[in-house]
Amino acid sequence: MFDFIFRGGRVVDGTGNPWFRGDVAIKDGRIADLGRVMGDAETVIRLKGEVVAPGFIDTHSHSDLFLFSEPLAEAKIMQGVTTEIVGQDGLGEAPINEDDVAEWRRYLSGLNGDPDLEWTWRTISEYLSALEEARPSINVASLVGHGNLRLAAMGMDDRRPDAEEFAEMKWLLAESLRDGAVGLSTGLIYAPCIYSDAAELTELCKVAATYGGVFVVHMRNEGDTLLESIDEVVGVGEASGIHVHVSHFKASGEVNWGSSVQSLGKLEKAKARGVQVSFDQYPYTAGSTFLSSLIPAWVHAGGVEKLLERLSDPDIRQRIRRGYTAGRSRTPRWDRLLVTNLQTEKNTVYEGKTMKEIAEARGQTEVNALMDIVLEERNAPSMISFTMGEEDVTRIMAHPLGTVCTDGLLLGKPHPRAYGAFPRVLGLYVREGVLRLEDAVRRVTSHPAQIHGIRDRGLIRPGYAADITVFDPKTIEDLSTYKEPRRHPRGINHVMVNGVMTVEDGEHTEARAGRVHRHKP
């Protein structure tokens, strides 16, 4: 007697092989049998044309804190995600020193939010234990943030670490990997990660590679110097022997549209000479991050309070304005940049409007409005920026080195990717022929599991954890939009996490059966 049997579905097992008609039996949280299953179960779910796939893995998530405050994880589980990887962009929640907690959580509020909860953890092990106590609906694994290592050893200084500081960074990294982190992440446009060089990254990656970790990197540039940025991270991978996984791969800025041909070619050549490389992508032409990332890196040195002090200084503001005037070719398209997550009473009226509209309403230039909004909101705002071309999006999506992510900031009026990335790929882009169904499933299941060393998930295979997503390939569709982003998709009928039905007939059951993955080197 099994616990569950999914009978008669199209099994797309995650390998990329063609689908086959069969049954999937579940017992004690594991896949127990597959194919023509004899016997019965306490619950039999009869399917007609629906796909039975492994649960999806979100390789770039910013749910680090929301899994505590919103443990049902509805934005993710309702789109079929059963595992997500947090600790992205070098900006994780641990390790963290006691004296740095208040400043760091304020700094990250525009990325991971700042829900009303006590940060009881200081190490990665304690953070993962806190997640276990929160009992989220989905599984979670964490990277170690490069920014956390720098913060602990040397603060937010814009300089190289000295020998003692570098030794502390490497020791903290090793401890975090022993504690269960799946790898190292960095964000080379964000302070303090931006202050590092390739030599620093290489030495840290040598440590991470020793423990079987992955290097997840938001590159230094995704537009004008995209190709040079790829050379940097591929060089780090080649010198250290680590697997390099590039975050949200793209070609940003209209003048750079089409450069995905050359950038993908660089990854292919690196792979051919033995460098482990992969990437993830969200299936949209707009990105999203801190609004303050538009402000030069030198203004961020020293942390949030120093940033806000500088934005209050007339001389520094003038220097920032001159920088924009001198660098016209890199000035943002203000009319394509939506501001989100505004919290003060005077500014909430501007949420979801473009920087151009906000500047006009306030009677300011765009640069002055940018500085004032960041100052008034104390670095909390995020933004959505339309910078990519659809041809590059589809070309990158079709490449076999890729996986899918949300990179969703669950703040204010979020980017629709937070609610719709996976059904958009499996619905729109599969039906348009950009991907075979089986290839699309592989890149959201077994491929990300392999990259991050999650050994018992990502495949429909006896003995594997029973993370299952059942969807209708004809009707699966993302319904989230830029105007109404908090809308769940259609066509995802059932989602099982560790053998527990968490979405049934399209409704969340309020089950919280997720587990925390601790990497074992």
C-alpha positions as a printed Julia matrix, in Angstrom:
521×3 Matrix{Float64}:
  0.0    0.0     0.0
  1.49   3.32   -1.13
  0.68   6.75    0.29
 -0.03   8.29   -3.13
 -0.16   7.18   -6.74
 -0.27   9.64   -9.65
 -1.86   7.44  -12.32
 -1.67   7.82  -16.07
  0.22  11.1   -16.36
  2.84  12.13  -18.89
  6.0   11.54  -16.89
  8.71  14.06  -17.77
 11.41  12.73  -15.5
 13.88  15.65  -15.52
 16.61  13.95  -17.58
 15.59  15.6   -20.85
 14.44  12.24  -22.24
 11.06  12.08  -24.05
  7.98  11.82  -21.86
  6.26   8.49  -21.28
  2.84   7.51  -19.99
  3.12   6.01  -16.52
  2.36   6.02  -12.82
  4.39   7.5    -9.97
  4.0    5.97   -6.5
  4.96   7.71   -3.25
  5.74   6.12    0.11
  7.17   7.75    3.26
  8.18  10.94    1.47
 10.06   9.16   -1.32
  9.33   8.03   -4.86
  8.72   4.31   -4.39
  7.83   3.05   -7.85
  7.56   4.26  -11.42
  6.03   3.01  -14.66
  3.09   0.58  -14.54
  2.61   0.53  -10.78
  0.76  -2.43   -9.33
 -1.07  -2.15   -6.04
 -3.09   0.61   -4.44
 -2.6    3.74   -2.37
 -4.38   5.72    0.29
 -4.79   8.5    -2.29
 -4.92   7.87   -6.05
 -4.79  10.89   -8.35
 -5.94  10.05  -11.86
 -4.49  12.26  -14.56
 -5.56  12.95  -18.15
 -2.81  14.54  -20.18
 -1.14  16.38  -17.29
  2.63  16.34  -16.92
  4.17  14.76  -13.8
  7.57  16.41  -13.28
 10.08  16.78  -10.46
  9.49  19.83   -8.27
 11.11  22.96   -9.73
 14.29  24.49   -8.26
 14.63  28.28   -8.14
 18.36  28.89   -8.5
 18.23  32.59   -7.56
 15.85  33.54   -4.78
 15.57  36.44   -2.35
 13.26  34.68    0.11
 15.99  34.61    2.8
 13.79  36.4     5.35
 10.33  35.95    3.84
 10.47  32.23    4.61
 10.24  33.28    8.27
  7.49  35.88    7.91
  5.57  34.13    5.09
  6.39  30.41    5.55
  3.62  29.25    3.18
  5.85  30.62    0.38
  2.81  31.03   -1.87
  4.61  33.06   -4.54
  6.9   30.1    -5.19
  4.94  26.95   -4.4
  1.98  28.05   -6.54
  4.27  28.15   -9.59
  5.6   24.66   -8.9
  8.82  25.59   -7.07
  9.68  23.12   -4.32
 13.29  24.2    -3.59
 14.97  27.58   -3.67
 18.57  28.75   -3.27
 19.04  31.82   -1.06
 22.12  33.84   -0.02
 22.46  35.4    -3.47
 24.49  38.31   -4.88
 27.04  38.11   -2.08
 24.44  39.57    0.28
 23.24  36.8     2.59
 21.97  36.8     6.15
 24.91  34.86    7.62
 27.58  34.73    8.82
 27.08  38.02   10.64
 28.68  39.65   13.67
 26.47  40.95   16.48
 27.62  44.53   15.95
 26.8   44.43   12.22
 23.23  43.11   12.37
 21.34  46.41   12.55
 23.3   48.08    9.76
 23.32  44.99    7.5
 19.6   44.31    7.75
 18.96  47.97    6.92
 21.28  47.69    3.91
 19.54  44.55    2.63
 16.01  45.86    3.18
 15.7   46.87   -0.48
 16.64  43.38   -1.62
 15.44  40.81    0.93
 13.03  43.0     2.89
 13.12  43.6     6.63
 10.23  41.7     8.21
  9.61  42.11   11.93
 11.65  39.22   13.3
 14.68  38.82   15.51
 17.91  37.76   13.85
 18.8   35.03   16.33
 21.54  33.55   14.14
 25.18  34.51   13.66
 26.56  31.54   11.7
 25.3   29.72    8.63
 24.53  26.7    10.8
 22.38  28.82   13.12
 20.63  30.46   10.15
 19.78  27.08    8.64
 18.53  25.87   12.04
 16.32  28.95   12.31
 14.88  28.13    8.88
 14.14  24.6    10.04
 12.25  26.0    13.03
 10.25  28.29   10.69
  8.95  25.2     8.83
  8.41  26.72    5.36
  6.31  25.02    2.69
  9.32  24.57    0.43
 12.86  23.25    0.68
 15.72  25.71    0.94
 19.49  25.73    0.5
 21.83  28.65    1.12
 24.99  30.1    -0.34
 27.58  32.05    1.66
 27.65  35.74    0.76
 31.02  37.19   -0.21
 29.76  40.48    1.23
 29.17  38.78    4.57
 32.78  37.6     4.64
 34.12  41.07    3.87
 31.77  42.72    6.35
 32.84  40.41    9.17
 36.55  40.77    8.46
 36.93  44.39    7.33
 33.57  46.18    7.29
 32.37  48.02    4.2
 35.78  49.47    3.3
 36.68  50.17   -0.34
 40.09  48.45   -0.33
 41.82  45.1    -0.47
 41.88  42.99    2.7
 45.2   42.72    4.48
 46.69  39.29    5.2
 44.97  38.91    8.58
 41.58  40.0     7.22
 41.89  37.69    4.22
 42.73  34.75    6.48
 39.59  35.49    8.51
 37.46  35.61    5.34
 38.76  32.23    4.21
 38.26  30.72    7.65
 34.65  31.98    7.8
 33.99  30.64    4.31
 35.33  27.19    5.2
 33.3   27.12    8.41
 30.13  28.09    6.54
 30.67  25.39    3.91
 31.26  22.8     6.64
 28.01  24.03    8.23
 26.05  23.14    5.1
 26.18  26.06    2.63
 26.17  24.91   -1.01
 28.72  27.43   -2.24
 29.89  31.05   -2.41
 28.0   33.93   -4.0
 29.11  37.41   -4.95
 27.5   40.51   -6.45
 30.13  42.55   -8.24
 27.91  45.62   -8.58
 27.08  45.77   -4.85
 29.13  47.07   -1.94
 31.24  45.59   -0.45
 31.69  42.86   -3.1
 32.37  45.44   -5.8
 35.57  46.45   -4.03
 37.17  43.03   -4.64
 39.36  41.94   -7.54
 39.75  38.68   -9.45
 42.7   37.59   -7.29
 40.59  37.83   -4.12
 37.74  35.92   -5.74
 40.09  33.22   -7.0
 41.59  32.53   -3.57
 38.13  32.35   -1.98
 36.93  30.04   -4.74
 39.86  27.71   -4.13
 38.51  27.27   -0.59
 34.95  26.74   -1.82
 36.1   24.24   -4.46
 37.82  22.19   -1.75
 34.4   21.65   -0.15
 32.62  20.89   -3.43
 30.84  24.25   -3.51
 29.61  26.27   -6.48
 30.53  29.91   -7.24
 27.37  31.92   -8.04
 28.23  35.33   -9.44
 26.37  38.49  -10.37
 28.97  39.73  -12.83
 30.62  43.15  -12.73
 28.79  44.29  -15.85
 25.96  42.87  -17.96
 25.99  45.52  -20.67
 28.81  47.62  -22.13
 31.61  45.4   -20.76
 29.69  42.12  -20.68
 32.36  40.17  -22.54
 35.16  41.4   -20.27
 33.04  40.48  -17.24
 32.63  36.94  -18.57
 36.39  36.71  -19.05
 36.87  37.69  -15.4
 34.57  35.08  -13.88
 35.64  32.33  -16.3
 39.23  33.13  -15.34
 38.34  32.73  -11.68
 36.78  29.35  -12.42
 39.74  28.22  -14.48
 42.3   29.24  -11.84
 40.39  27.83   -8.86
 38.77  24.72  -10.33
 35.31  25.72   -9.13
 32.0   25.48  -10.99
 31.04  29.04  -12.05
 27.29  29.72  -12.23
 26.44  33.15  -13.65
 23.37  34.82  -12.18
 20.53  36.15  -14.39
 22.5   36.0   -17.65
 21.55  38.79  -20.06
 22.67  41.47  -22.52
 21.65  44.76  -20.94
 21.2   48.08  -22.73
 19.85  48.57  -26.23
 23.3   49.24  -27.71
 24.33  45.76  -26.48
 21.38  43.8   -27.85
 22.64  40.89  -29.91
 25.82  40.45  -27.87
 24.38  37.26  -26.38
 25.83  35.51  -29.45
 29.38  36.39  -28.36
 28.74  35.97  -24.64
 27.28  32.48  -25.02
 30.17  31.65  -27.33
 32.62  32.55  -24.58
 30.89  30.19  -22.17
 30.91  27.4   -24.76
 34.66  27.84  -25.36
 35.32  27.81  -21.61
 33.29  24.62  -21.25
 35.19  23.02  -24.15
 38.52  23.59  -22.4
 37.31  22.09  -19.14
 35.89  25.0   -17.12
 32.63  24.16  -15.35
 30.16  26.92  -16.31
 26.4   27.41  -16.25
 23.93  30.25  -15.77
 20.38  31.06  -14.81
 17.86  33.42  -16.38
 14.49  34.98  -15.67
 12.28  35.01  -18.8
 11.58  38.75  -19.07
 13.07  41.81  -20.77
 13.11  43.77  -17.49
 15.36  43.34  -14.46
 14.99  44.39  -10.83
 17.3   45.35   -7.97
 18.1   48.08   -5.42
 17.23  51.57   -6.67
 20.44  52.75   -5.02
 22.51  50.53   -7.36
 22.2   53.48   -9.8
 24.33  55.53   -7.4
 28.12  55.14   -7.9
 29.89  52.48   -5.81
 32.15  54.97   -4.02
 29.08  56.6    -2.45
 28.21  53.27   -0.75
 31.58  52.79    0.96
 31.2   52.44    4.73
 27.59  51.26    4.75
 24.09  52.7     4.68
 24.62  55.54    7.13
 27.65  56.76    5.17
 25.62  56.5     1.96
 22.84  58.63    3.44
 25.32  61.15    4.86
 26.91  61.58    1.45
 23.52  62.02   -0.23
 22.88  64.87    2.21
 26.13  66.64    1.31
 25.68  69.32   -1.43
 29.27  68.94   -2.7
 28.96  65.17   -3.04
 25.59  65.5    -4.73
 27.18  67.83   -7.27
 29.95  65.29   -7.89
 27.32  62.58   -8.5
 25.47  64.85  -10.94
 28.71  65.59  -12.84
 29.33  61.85  -13.14
 26.0   61.36  -14.85
 26.67  64.27  -17.2
 30.12  62.9   -18.11
 28.79  59.38  -18.69
 25.78  60.1   -20.86
 26.01  56.8   -22.77
 25.47  54.91  -19.51
 22.76  57.14  -18.1
 19.64  55.06  -17.39
 16.54  55.31  -19.54
 14.54  57.02  -16.8
 11.27  56.43  -18.69
 11.92  52.66  -18.59
 12.7   52.45  -14.89
  9.83  51.72  -12.47
 10.31  52.46   -8.77
  8.9   49.91   -6.32
  8.75  49.38   -2.55
  8.2   52.96   -1.37
  7.16  53.13    2.28
  7.02  56.73    3.5
  3.63  58.44    3.36
  4.87  61.21    1.05
  6.3   58.77   -1.51
  3.91  55.81   -1.67
  1.93  57.65   -4.34
  4.92  57.18   -6.66
  5.14  53.38   -6.3
  5.01  51.73   -9.72
  5.76  54.98  -11.58
  8.83  55.64  -13.72
 11.71  57.78  -12.47
 10.87  60.24  -15.26
  7.28  60.53  -14.0
  8.42  60.88  -10.39
 10.95  63.58  -11.27
  8.34  65.54  -13.22
  5.8   65.24  -10.39
  8.39  66.46   -7.86
  9.68  69.23  -10.12
 13.22  67.83  -10.12
 15.79  66.41  -12.48
 15.89  62.62  -12.53
 19.28  62.46  -10.77
 18.11  64.76   -7.96
 14.89  62.77   -7.58
 16.92  59.53   -7.47
 19.18  60.81   -4.7
 16.27  62.23   -2.69
 14.12  59.09   -2.97
 17.0   56.88   -1.77
 17.69  59.35    1.06
 14.06  59.77    2.15
 13.38  56.02    1.99
 16.7   55.17    3.7
 17.9   52.9     0.91
 14.81  50.65    0.97
 13.41  51.2    -2.58
 13.83  48.71   -5.4
 13.33  49.19   -9.13
 12.28  47.44  -12.33
 14.3   48.41  -15.41
 13.48  47.53  -19.02
 16.91  46.97  -20.55
 16.83  43.72  -22.57
 15.77  42.6   -26.03
 13.45  39.65  -26.6
 15.77  38.09  -29.19
 18.55  37.83  -26.6
 16.12  36.47  -24.0
 15.04  33.62  -26.28
 18.56  32.89  -27.52
 19.84  32.6   -23.94
 16.82  30.54  -22.92
 17.41  27.97  -25.64
 21.0   27.35  -24.57
 21.6   24.03  -22.75
 23.88  25.56  -20.08
 20.97  27.55  -18.65
 18.57  27.14  -15.75
 15.53  29.22  -14.71
 15.23  31.55  -11.74
 12.82  34.12  -10.34
 15.33  36.53   -8.76
 12.09  37.84   -7.28
 12.17  40.71   -4.78
  8.96  40.14   -2.8
  8.6   43.81   -1.89
  5.93  46.41   -2.59
  4.79  46.03   -6.17
  7.28  43.38   -7.3
  8.55  42.31  -10.68
  6.11  39.71  -12.13
  8.95  37.17  -12.27
  8.47  36.59   -8.53
  5.11  34.95   -9.29
  5.4   33.85  -12.91
  8.9   32.93  -14.1
  8.48  29.14  -14.18
  5.0   28.92  -15.76
  6.12  31.52  -18.3
  8.94  29.26  -19.5
  6.9   26.03  -19.38
  3.87  27.68  -20.95
  4.57  30.57  -23.32
  8.09  29.65  -24.43
  7.5   25.91  -24.74
  4.34  26.46  -26.77
  6.19  28.98  -28.98
  8.86  26.35  -29.67
 11.8   28.06  -27.97
 12.28  24.9   -25.86
 11.12  21.3   -26.0
  8.96  20.49  -22.99
 11.48  17.9   -21.8
 14.39  20.34  -22.08
 12.46  23.01  -20.2
 11.75  20.57  -17.38
 15.41  19.49  -17.24
 16.59  23.07  -16.77
 14.23  23.64  -13.82
 14.89  20.28  -12.11
 17.9   17.97  -12.58
 20.26  20.58  -14.02
 20.02  23.01  -11.06
 20.14  20.07   -8.63
 23.39  18.91  -10.24
 24.94  22.4   -10.19
 24.2   22.94   -6.49
 25.0   19.43   -5.33
 21.44  18.51   -4.28
 21.75  14.8    -4.82
 18.28  13.4    -4.08
 16.05  15.83   -5.96
 15.44  16.93   -9.52
 14.47  13.56  -11.02
 11.43  11.26  -11.04
 13.36   8.23   -9.89
 12.75   5.58   -7.21
 14.51   6.53   -3.98
 14.48  10.25   -4.71
 12.62  12.73   -2.49
  8.96  13.04   -3.48
  9.01  16.62   -4.74
  6.47  16.56   -7.57
  4.85  19.22   -9.74
  1.82  18.3   -11.86
  0.79  20.77  -14.57
 -1.3   20.95  -17.72
  1.05  21.74  -20.63
 -1.84  23.19  -22.65
 -3.04  25.69  -20.06
 -0.04  26.52  -17.84
  0.33  30.3   -17.97
  1.82  33.14  -15.95
 -0.84  35.7   -15.01
  1.38  38.18  -13.18
  1.95  41.51  -14.93
  3.89  44.68  -14.22
  0.64  46.39  -13.2
 -0.72  43.43  -11.23
  2.28  41.29  -10.29
  0.86  39.42   -7.28
 -1.23  36.98   -9.31
 -0.73  33.23   -9.16
 -0.45  31.28  -12.43
 -2.96  28.86  -13.91
 -2.44  25.29  -15.01
 -0.38  24.05  -12.05
 -2.71  21.53  -10.45
 -0.74  19.7    -7.76
  2.55  20.29   -5.95
  4.01  17.78   -3.52
  6.89  18.52   -1.15
  8.64  15.61    0.56
  5.6   13.41   -0.04
  3.11  15.94    1.39
  0.47  17.43   -0.92
  1.04  21.17   -0.62
 -0.97  22.39   -3.62
 -4.07  20.35   -4.47
 -6.34  21.18   -7.4
 -4.65  24.57   -7.63
 -5.14  25.51   -3.96
 -2.53  25.72   -1.2
 -3.29  23.13    1.5
 -1.28  25.14    4.09
  1.06  22.18    4.52
  4.58  23.13    5.58
  6.71  20.11    4.77
  9.82  21.85    3.41
 13.27  20.85    4.58
 16.59  22.65    4.84
 19.33  21.22    2.66
 22.73  21.07    4.35
 25.46  20.37    1.85
 27.81  17.55    2.79
 31.3   18.07    1.3
